[in-house]
Amino acid sequence: MVRSARARVVVALAMTPGCYYSTTVSSRPGGDAAARTVDCGSGQEDAGEAAPDGARDAGTDAPGDGGDAAPVPVFTLDAGATWSALYRDYFGPTGVASCAGDGNCHGGTSQRGYQVSQYLCPPSGGKAGCFAGITSQGDGGANLILPDASFSDDLLSQILCQGQGVGMMPLGCTYTFTPVDMTRIGDWVAAGAQDN
C-alpha cells in the first residue's frame, strides 16, 4: 500500500451508501502505514484491505507537509445513478463539484458562470432548480444534455474535469471526475435524465 513515502488510507467520514473517503498520509519512517477501508453504507471496516474497485487515491501531498490533505470522496457504482444521488454527491451545495460554488458560478443569474453558460443551479432552488438548469434546452438553455445523443457527445461530458487536460468544471478543476463518476452520470443520462 505504500507509494514512495506515502500510503493511501480509505476512511469513511459520512454514511452515504456507495461512497468511500480517501486521504493521503505519511508513512512512518522505516515502517509501513496500515490501510483501512470503511464502507459508508454499512460502516464495516476492513483493516489492511485495499480500496474497493473504482476507488481512487486522493493524490499525494506536497513533500514534508505531514500528509494532512483534506479527505476526497470516492464514489462507487452502487452509490446510484439517480438525479437525487448525483445532486447529493456532485452538483448540489454539499456535492464535491457544487455548481453554485463560491458565488461566482451558477448559483444565480448575476453570477459569471451563469452569464457565460446559461446554466443555473441556485442553492435556493434545491434539487429541482438544479435539475431544471442541467436539463434546460434551446435558446436561453444550457444545452448540457442533448436529446438523442450519447453521453460522450453531450457538453456535460466534455466540460467535467476528468484529468489530463479534459474538462474545465468545476472551475479550476477542484474535483476530478473519475471513470466511475462519469459512468454514474452517463447512466443517468442514458436512462432519460429523469428527476428521480
Secondary structure by P-SEA (a helix, b strand, c coil): cccccbbbbbbbccccccbbbbbbbbccccbbbbbbbbccccccccccccccccccccccccccccccccbbbbbcccccccaaaaaaccccccccccccccccccccccccccccccccccccccaaaaaaaaacccccccccccccccccccccccccccccccccccccccccccaaaaaaaaaaaaaccccc
